[in-house]
Amino acid sequence: MRSSICKALVAGLMTLGLAAGVHAQAGGATAAAGGPATNTAGAAPEPKPDDTNAQRARTQPGNNAPFWRSVHESGNAPGVVTLPGAEKGVLIQPITQYPGSRRTTAGEAWREVRNQWIIPYGGALVIIALLAVSIYYFTRGPIGLHEPLTGRVIERFTPFERATHWSAAISFTVLAISGVVIAFGKFLLLPIIGGALFGWLTYVLKTAHNFFGPLFAVAAVIMFFMWLRDNLPQRGDLSWLMRGGGMLGGGEPPSHRFNAGEKIVFWGGLLVLGTIVIGSGLVLDKLLPDLQYLRSDMQVAHMVHATAAMFMIAMFIGHAYLGTIGMGGAYHSMRTGYVDETWAREHHRYWYEDVRDGKIPVERSAKPPHVVEQRRPA
């Protein structure tokens, strides 16, 4: 009985093996003849490198590599979106390299330039400027006069000139403070005042920055054309520069209405740096027509804007110092418009001599009620 059962099992297995061999031979012959191949085992097809995300979901369910690959390459091949506007299908910008950054995605390259170059070196430049004027003030003191005041005054700035200057000065101060907080506040203020207060503060300062930017631009343009003639190169400018304006000793060299140092601020700070800061700021505010304002445009505009602003802040720290506590009578001249004859003679001798000789009027606007005496210098 048992032997007959074993013989039957062996016979059945031999029959199945023979049938499988015949079927395999038939399939191979069909494939060799170019016929369609059949997946007898029912296995999923092999994944391919160029699969779409839908194809990969069939070959390897749960593997979304094609989707994330398309996200990463969206800077070169934008995705399909229904939102209007430029770059809506670009989630990650293409590989690029900005000055001072690695070759990486544009957003990361911009972040490296900002955090590794603009923030540390720009901050150091501003601190150096503050230290320089502080050291000079506490070691040398304010620049004063060598002779007593005469009581006779000369109009140095008209009301329109003062209004324009104060508009530019106030707006620039707001822009500088708000810009410094936006740039350095995350590192200096956020750990102290906390996220909630810092968020409100930066929101208010950012709004003020965007509002006062165009105001400064208008005031700067008016100021440039208003003082262009008086800031052209004149005799004595080179000598003034060679002697450092007399700040290191030897007396202040003679100068015209504006000395060579003020002319450097005018041409270098107001014209060159001011044009760069204003132009890039208008791009960041999206106020210039016919621009797409792509992310790459805004990144470049920000790097240019921040770099020029750091140099401009450092330069105007020195200018503000000399215009306030660094030189006696300078702030009074911009507040009232008038200076004493002694001040004019010692700080701007050539300008004083032109006024004395009648080449320039002693007073160019209506006489204010608080000025008692207005006559030509003796």
Helices and strands as residue ranges (DSSP letters): H 2-32, H 53-59, H 65-72, E 95-96, E 104-105, H 106-113, I 114-118, H 119-140, E 153-155, H 159-188, H 190-227, G 229-231, H 237-242, G 244-246, H 260-264, I 265-273, H 274-284, H 295-323, H 330-336, E 338-340, H 341-347, H 349-356
